[in-house]
Structures are given as structure tokens and as C-alpha cells.
Amino acid sequence: QLQASGGGLVQAGDSLRLSCAASGSSSYVLGWFRQAPEKEREFVAAISGFGATYYADSVKGRFTISRDNGKNTVSLQMTNLKPEDTAIYYCTASSRMATLQVNPAYWGQGTQVTVSS
């Protein structure tokens, strides 16, 4: 089970932090996807149980994913937000990194992020 929180309305250039509480094995790969209006869902970032991270090119250098294995939580720190970052953000989990980046096994409910220009 994945429970995301932290979305909201911000202005371009602002920062926002998303959090997700996960139940299950702390060895699972955790990550984030997003879906903008009238667009397909896209991979944003992922982190393995050992802390290896992967990012979509569109967010590299602006977003940072982290996890707390003790609390089984994953966070997404978003900085220098742009209007094109506006989307519903979903917390995801899979047993393998390759799977998570393409078709995660588990999805949480989404949280809306809106960036105004």
C-alpha cells in the first residue's frame, strides 16, 4: 500500500516536497510517476533499496528522490519547478528497478502538483 502526500499549488521557481508511506518490504524499488492533463503517465524518479537513483532527463538536477528504509518512506524534493511539471504525481513500487521505470507493479493514489507561471 502506498500513501502519497505533499502536493499543492506553487509558483514557477518554487520548491515542493512529496512524501509517500509504503507498506511492504524495504527492499522494494520505490519511485514516482506523473501524468499531466491529456498526456500519458511518465517516469520521474526511482530509488533502489540500496539507494541507487535514476531520474527522467526532464527533472535531472531539479528533483531529488530519497528514502528512509527504517520508516519505509520515499520522498521527492522538487526545486525550480516549472509549469510543465504540473501533473498528478503517483508513488510507485516494484521488486525490480527495470520494471518500476516502465510498468510499476504497485501504485498509490495520486497527489496534484500545480505550478503557475
C-alpha positions as CSV (number, residue, x, y, z in Angstrom):
1,Q,0.0,0.0,0.0
2,L,1.3,3.4,-1.0
3,Q,0.1,6.7,0.5
4,A,1.3,9.9,-1.1
5,S,1.1,13.4,0.3
6,G,2.5,16.9,-0.2
7,G,1.1,18.2,-3.4
8,G,-0.2,21.7,-3.9
9,L,-0.2,24.9,-5.9
10,V,3.1,26.8,-6.2
11,Q,4.6,29.4,-8.5
12,A,7.3,28.7,-11.1
13,G,10.7,28.6,-9.4
14,D,9.3,27.4,-6.1
15,S,10.1,24.1,-4.3
16,L,7.8,21.4,-3.1
17,R,8.3,18.1,-1.3
18,L,6.2,15.0,-1.9
19,S,6.2,12.1,0.6
20,C,5.0,8.5,0.4
21,A,4.5,5.9,3.1
22,A,4.9,2.4,1.8
23,S,3.9,-0.9,3.4
24,G,5.8,-4.0,2.5
25,S,9.4,-5.0,2.0
26,S,12.0,-2.2,2.4
27,S,14.0,-3.9,-0.4
28,Y,11.4,-2.8,-3.0
29,V,12.3,-0.2,-5.5
30,L,10.3,2.9,-4.9
31,G,9.6,5.7,-7.3
32,W,7.4,8.4,-8.8
33,F,5.5,8.7,-12.0
34,R,3.4,11.7,-13.1
35,Q,0.6,12.3,-15.5
36,A,-0.1,15.7,-17.0
37,P,-3.5,16.6,-18.4
38,E,-4.1,14.8,-21.7
39,K,-0.7,13.1,-21.6
40,E,0.4,9.6,-20.8
41,R,1.9,8.7,-17.4
42,E,5.7,9.2,-17.4
43,F,8.5,8.0,-15.2
44,V,10.0,10.7,-12.9
45,A,12.5,9.1,-10.5
46,A,13.3,5.9,-8.7
47,I,15.4,4.7,-5.8
48,S,16.6,1.2,-5.0
49,G,16.7,-0.3,-1.5
50,F,20.4,0.4,-1.5
51,G,20.0,4.0,-2.5
52,A,20.8,3.9,-6.3
53,T,18.8,6.6,-8.0
54,Y,17.5,7.2,-11.5
55,Y,15.8,10.3,-13.0
56,A,14.0,11.3,-16.1
57,D,16.0,13.7,-18.1
58,S,13.4,16.4,-17.7
59,V,13.9,16.5,-13.9
60,K,17.6,15.8,-13.5
61,G,19.3,18.5,-11.5
62,R,16.0,19.8,-10.1
63,F,14.4,16.8,-8.4
64,T,15.9,14.6,-5.7
65,I,14.5,11.3,-4.6
66,S,15.3,9.8,-1.2
67,R,14.1,7.1,1.1
68,D,14.1,6.1,4.7
69,N,14.2,2.4,5.0
70,G,13.5,2.4,8.7
71,K,10.2,4.3,8.2
72,N,9.6,2.7,4.7
73,T,9.0,6.1,3.2
74,V,10.1,7.7,-0.1
75,S,10.3,11.5,-0.8
76,L,10.7,13.6,-3.8
77,Q,12.2,17.0,-3.3
78,M,11.3,19.2,-6.3
79,T,13.1,22.5,-6.8
80,N,12.9,25.2,-9.6
81,L,9.5,23.9,-10.5
82,K,8.2,24.8,-14.0
83,P,4.7,25.0,-15.3
84,E,5.4,21.8,-17.3
85,D,5.8,20.0,-14.0
86,T,2.1,20.3,-13.4
87,A,0.7,16.8,-13.1
88,I,-0.7,14.3,-10.8
89,Y,2.2,12.5,-9.1
90,Y,2.0,8.9,-8.2
91,C,4.1,6.9,-5.7
92,T,5.0,3.5,-7.2
93,A,6.8,0.3,-6.1
94,S,8.2,-2.7,-7.8
95,S,10.6,-5.6,-7.0
96,R,13.0,-4.6,-9.8
97,M,14.3,-1.3,-11.0
98,A,13.8,-2.1,-14.7
99,T,10.2,-2.9,-14.0
100,L,9.5,0.2,-12.0
101,Q,10.8,2.5,-14.7
102,V,8.4,1.0,-17.3
103,N,5.4,-0.6,-15.6
104,P,5.4,-0.4,-11.8
105,A,3.6,-3.3,-10.0
106,Y,2.1,-1.1,-7.3
107,W,0.6,2.4,-7.5
108,G,-0.6,4.7,-4.8
109,Q,-3.3,7.3,-5.2
110,G,-2.0,10.5,-6.9
111,T,-1.3,13.9,-5.5
112,Q,-1.8,17.0,-7.5
113,V,1.1,19.4,-8.2
114,T,0.2,22.6,-10.0
115,V,2.9,25.1,-11.0
116,S,1.7,28.5,-12.1
117,S,3.7,30.8,-14.3
